Amino acid sequence: MKKTILTLQQRKENQQKITMLTVYDYTTAKLMDESGVDCLLVGDSLGMVMLGYESTVFVTMEDMIHHSKAVAKAAKTAFVITDLPFMSYHTSVYDAVYNAGRLIKEGQAQAVKLEGGQAFCEHIKMIAQASIPVVAHIGLMPQSVLALGGYKVQGKDYQNAKNIVLDALAVEQAGAAAILLECVPAKLAKFITELVNIPTIGIGAGAGCDGQVLVYQDMLSMYDGVSSKFVKSFAPIGEQMKKAFGDYCQEVKQQQYPASIHEFAMDDEIIQNLKSEFLNSKKG
């Protein structure tokens, strides 16, 4: 059965954890859907992991629609949420509603996610009034990385923690259907989860949230170097992929692949007749 925004609310009420992963293509989305992942997030993180940008701020609406549509085609049961990219909703409430509608109509998403708390309540309210479920993203907001001066844990002192609590209460009041909490202390995330009536999804926010999300390339170790503290590697897929690519190159160069078992056969008489016809005509 296809999951909906009501499914997530019921999970919170029944104290059942929600699973979410980022995804950007049909094949991977199909594997996740068949594995039972509750929510597929078409995140603007695709700018970095799929398009090679240094941050998410360069991602366009066209990028998000393109990838969202591919994911939605694979999601038979999972709930699909797609990010509103940088500057697609900041300029006006009208732009926010219009672009949220594009993600639903053209990107075939079931909900949209936007970064921002109190400052974007009117945007959230009007998108929700257009019958589009909204997930509000607070705490560390990657689209604001230039203003923040980097990727840093948020809410470690009283005033910043209070602001995040106020953000959570404000977006709930505005009509957000869920809240994503990124890179905040676990105790703060747990407190917010208990304070609000809508589901919370954590990334680097501890076990007290109603659900968890990770960038799938992170949890599969598809990057070299040190990952974030909150990331757990569930499988060394990156190393396995590099080994497979290397093995392929070696076997092709050494003429081990393709072997006879990988080839299609034909009648020897046919090839002999072709050689006689074309080689003789070439000589003539």
Secondary structure, 3 states (H helix, E strand, C coil): CCCCHHHHHHHHHCCCCEEEEECCCHHHHHHHHHHCCCEEEECCCHHHHCCCCCCHHHCCHHHHHHHHHHHHHHCCCCEEEEECCCCCCCCCHHHHHHHHHHHHHCCCCCEEEEECCHHHHHHHHHHHHCCCCEEEEEECCHHHHHHHCCCCCCCCCHHHHHHHHHHHHHHHHHCCCEEEEECCCHHHHHHHHHHCCCCEEEECCCCCCCEEEECHHHHCCCCCCCCCCCCCCCCCHHHHHHHHHHHHHHHHHCCCCCCHHHCCCCCHHHHHHHHHHHHHHHHC
